[in-house]
Amino acid sequence: MNESSVVDYITKTFPGVETTTAFGYTFFFYSSERNLPFATLISSDQDYDCISNLNRPGVFRLNIGISKQTFQSLFGTAKVDINGYDFTALDVIMPHPDYAPQHFICVLSPSETTFERICSLLAEAYEIAVRRYTRQNKNK
């Protein structure tokens, strides 16, 4: 998978997705909700984010916000020790180096096989965003 195929998949699969690009990231939101993206994609190191060594050719990191239950099913119920992960490893589903406490996961340059595994996680993240948007806009 490359960056554009990931972006295309997300924007064409999930209705109402809008993107914003800032700080080297592509942010994926549902509709006009701009408080919390359900996924982000970054392809180069930043001053505040260089743990994944993204300046390597063709390397990008996909970050996905999932439910607490799903996060715990992947990484256990105890507080995740991010020091046990190599955040430069390609094609490995890991807790996000900064946003694991908010139940974000990440994967660097996923293969087709790994991307197929995370499609359900993207769908869950999208559904969480839709529910949040609906709840926030119910009485407007």
Secondary structure as GFF3:
##gff-version 3
##sequence-region A 1 140
A	DSSP	alpha_helix	3	13	.	.	.	ID=ss1
A	DSSP	beta_strand	17	22	.	.	.	ID=ss2
A	DSSP	beta_strand	25	30	.	.	.	ID=ss3
A	DSSP	beta_strand	39	42	.	.	.	ID=ss4
A	DSSP	beta_strand	61	65	.	.	.	ID=ss5
A	DSSP	alpha_helix	68	75	.	.	.	ID=ss6
A	DSSP	three_ten_helix	82	84	.	.	.	ID=ss7
A	DSSP	beta_strand	94	95	.	.	.	ID=ss8
A	DSSP	three_ten_helix	100	102	.	.	.	ID=ss9
A	DSSP	beta_strand	104	108	.	.	.	ID=ss10
A	DSSP	alpha_helix	112	136	.	.	.	ID=ss11
###
